[in-house]
Amino acid sequence: MQAQERLYLTEKKDKLVGEGDKRASFLYAIPGDEIPDEAAAKFGLKEGKLPSNKEAKAGENKDAK
Protein backbone atom coordinates (compact mmCIF):
# COMPACT_ATOMS: atom_id res chain seq x y z
CA MET A 1 0.00 0.00 0.00
CA GLN A 2 1.24 3.48 -0.77
CA ALA A 3 0.94 6.34 1.69
CA GLN A 4 -1.44 9.06 0.56
CA GLU A 5 -0.54 11.56 3.29
CA ARG A 6 2.33 12.35 5.66
CA LEU A 7 2.24 9.90 8.54
CA TYR A 8 4.10 10.22 11.82
CA LEU A 9 4.83 7.83 14.68
CA THR A 10 4.15 8.89 18.24
CA GLU A 11 7.01 9.07 20.75
CA LYS A 12 6.42 5.46 21.85
CA LYS A 13 6.19 4.41 18.18
CA ASP A 14 2.94 2.59 18.90
CA LYS A 15 0.54 4.79 16.89
CA LEU A 16 0.46 6.65 13.62
CA VAL A 17 -0.86 10.20 13.53
CA GLY A 18 -1.31 12.76 10.81
CA GLU A 19 0.62 15.90 10.01
CA GLY A 20 0.03 18.64 12.57
CA ASP A 21 -0.87 16.27 15.38
CA LYS A 22 0.78 17.32 18.67
CA ARG A 23 1.75 13.70 19.37
CA ALA A 24 3.82 13.37 16.15
CA SER A 25 7.47 12.60 16.92
CA PHE A 26 8.96 10.68 13.99
CA LEU A 27 8.20 10.92 10.28
CA TYR A 28 7.04 7.48 9.14
CA ALA A 29 5.97 8.01 5.52
CA ILE A 30 5.30 10.63 2.87
CA PRO A 31 2.87 10.32 -0.04
CA GLY A 32 4.09 7.64 -2.42
CA ASP A 33 6.10 5.68 0.17
CA GLU A 34 5.35 1.96 0.24
CA ILE A 35 3.86 0.77 3.54
CA PRO A 36 4.07 -2.96 4.32
CA ASP A 37 0.71 -4.73 4.60
CA GLU A 38 1.49 -5.74 8.20
CA ALA A 39 2.09 -2.11 9.22
CA ALA A 40 -1.03 -0.94 7.37
CA ALA A 41 -3.11 -3.50 9.26
CA LYS A 42 -1.42 -2.73 12.61
CA PHE A 43 -2.09 1.00 12.34
CA GLY A 44 -5.50 0.67 10.65
CA LEU A 45 -4.63 2.48 7.43
CA LYS A 46 -7.31 2.62 4.74
CA GLU A 47 -6.16 3.27 1.19
CA GLY A 48 -2.92 4.79 2.47
CA LYS A 49 -4.62 7.18 4.90
CA LEU A 50 -5.51 7.21 8.57
CA PRO A 51 -9.16 6.22 8.99
CA SER A 52 -11.69 8.93 9.79
CA ASN A 53 -8.98 11.54 10.30
CA LYS A 54 -11.53 14.37 10.21
CA GLU A 55 -13.91 12.58 12.60
CA ALA A 56 -11.11 12.02 15.14
CA LYS A 57 -10.16 15.70 15.11
CA ALA A 58 -13.82 16.74 15.45
CA GLY A 59 -14.18 14.41 18.44
CA GLU A 60 -11.08 15.87 20.08
CA ASN A 61 -12.47 19.39 19.66
CA LYS A 62 -15.80 18.39 21.26
CA ASP A 63 -14.05 16.96 24.32
CA ALA A 64 -11.90 20.06 24.70
CA LYS A 65 -14.91 22.37 25.19
C-alpha positions as CSV (number, residue, x, y, z in Angstrom):
1,M,0.0,0.0,0.0
2,Q,1.2,3.5,-0.8
3,A,0.9,6.3,1.7
4,Q,-1.4,9.1,0.6
5,E,-0.5,11.6,3.3
6,R,2.3,12.4,5.7
7,L,2.2,9.9,8.5
8,Y,4.1,10.2,11.8
9,L,4.8,7.8,14.7
10,T,4.2,8.9,18.2
11,E,7.0,9.1,20.7
12,K,6.4,5.5,21.9
13,K,6.2,4.4,18.2
14,D,2.9,2.6,18.9
15,K,0.5,4.8,16.9
16,L,0.5,6.6,13.6
17,V,-0.9,10.2,13.5
18,G,-1.3,12.8,10.8
19,E,0.6,15.9,10.0
20,G,0.0,18.6,12.6
21,D,-0.9,16.3,15.4
22,K,0.8,17.3,18.7
23,R,1.8,13.7,19.4
24,A,3.8,13.4,16.1
25,S,7.5,12.6,16.9
26,F,9.0,10.7,14.0
27,L,8.2,10.9,10.3
28,Y,7.0,7.5,9.1
29,A,6.0,8.0,5.5
30,I,5.3,10.6,2.9
31,P,2.9,10.3,0.0
32,G,4.1,7.6,-2.4
33,D,6.1,5.7,0.2
34,E,5.4,2.0,0.2
35,I,3.9,0.8,3.5
36,P,4.1,-3.0,4.3
37,D,0.7,-4.7,4.6
38,E,1.5,-5.7,8.2
39,A,2.1,-2.1,9.2
40,A,-1.0,-0.9,7.4
41,A,-3.1,-3.5,9.3
42,K,-1.4,-2.7,12.6
43,F,-2.1,1.0,12.3
44,G,-5.5,0.7,10.7
45,L,-4.6,2.5,7.4
46,K,-7.3,2.6,4.7
47,E,-6.2,3.3,1.2
48,G,-2.9,4.8,2.5
49,K,-4.6,7.2,4.9
50,L,-5.5,7.2,8.6
51,P,-9.2,6.2,9.0
52,S,-11.7,8.9,9.8
53,N,-9.0,11.5,10.3
54,K,-11.5,14.4,10.2
55,E,-13.9,12.6,12.6
56,A,-11.1,12.0,15.1
57,K,-10.2,15.7,15.1
58,A,-13.8,16.7,15.4
59,G,-14.2,14.4,18.4
60,E,-11.1,15.9,20.1
61,N,-12.5,19.4,19.7
62,K,-15.8,18.4,21.3
63,D,-14.0,17.0,24.3
64,A,-11.9,20.1,24.7
65,K,-14.9,22.4,25.2
